[in-house]
Amino acid sequence: MDQPTPHPAPSGSEAQPVVCARCGTEAPDGAPPTWTCSVENGTRQYFCVDCARANLRAIEGRLDSSWW
């Protein structure tokens, strides 16, 4: 494969805040395990639990978030 190997997220105080790409909710300690991660056009996007649940069918259908 031509894609680089992903590196694990930093732990502890080095973790960057993650922001929901849909509603802007912020998770200061990195993405919680309940959040959804999507790669669209080569960019990683995270979606909070509420946004992911509201758009579950579109996510499972692999539709870009700009569509939903």
Secondary structure per residue as TSV (DSSP state, phi and psi in degrees):
chain	resnum	aa	ss	phi	psi
A	1	M	-	360.0	151.4
A	2	D	-	-95.4	4.0
A	3	Q	S	-91.0	142.4
A	4	P	-	-69.2	153.0
A	5	T	-	-71.5	127.8
A	6	P	-	-70.0	142.6
A	7	H	-	-98.4	144.8
A	8	P	-	-63.4	150.7
A	9	A	-	-66.0	143.8
A	10	P	-	-63.4	148.1
A	11	S	-	-109.1	166.5
A	12	G	G	72.8	-139.9
A	13	S	G	-75.0	-11.1
A	14	E	G	-81.7	-10.5
A	15	A	-	-64.7	135.9
A	16	Q	-	-86.9	146.3
A	17	P	-	-65.6	143.3
A	18	V	E	-112.4	136.9
A	19	V	E	-117.5	134.9
A	20	C	B	-63.7	128.6
A	21	A	T	-70.6	-15.5
A	22	R	T	-96.8	-51.8
A	23	C	T	-112.0	-12.9
A	24	G	-	89.2	6.1
A	25	T	-	-60.6	136.6
A	26	E	E	-108.1	137.3
A	27	A	E	-115.0	102.5
A	28	P	T	-65.5	-24.4
A	29	D	T	-102.8	27.4
A	30	G	S	92.7	172.3
A	31	A	-	-70.5	125.4
A	32	P	-	-65.6	157.2
A	33	P	T	-63.5	-14.3
A	34	T	T	-87.5	-8.6
A	35	W	S	-79.9	156.6
A	36	T	E	-104.1	138.2
A	37	C	E	-112.5	135.9
A	38	S	E	-135.5	140.6
A	39	V	E	-107.9	115.6
A	40	E	E	-125.2	123.3
A	41	N	T	53.8	37.5
A	42	G	T	80.3	5.0
A	43	T	E	-114.0	131.0
A	44	R	E	-81.7	128.6
A	45	Q	E	-125.9	143.2
A	46	Y	E	-113.4	145.3
A	47	F	E	-128.3	132.8
A	48	C	-	-68.0	170.7
A	49	V	H	-58.5	-45.1
A	50	D	H	-63.9	-44.5
A	51	C	H	-68.6	-39.1
A	52	A	H	-65.1	-42.2
A	53	R	H	-66.8	-38.9
A	54	A	H	-68.1	-23.5
A	55	N	T	-123.4	29.4
A	56	L	H	-57.3	-44.4
A	57	R	H	-63.8	-39.6
A	58	A	H	-67.7	-37.5
A	59	I	H	-66.2	-46.2
A	60	E	H	-65.3	-29.0
A	61	G	T	-81.7	2.9
A	62	R	T	58.8	36.2
A	63	L	-	-83.9	140.2
A	64	D	-	-61.1	148.5
A	65	S	T	-63.2	-23.7
A	66	S	T	-65.1	-24.2
A	67	W	T	-75.2	-39.7
A	68	W	-	-100.6	360.0
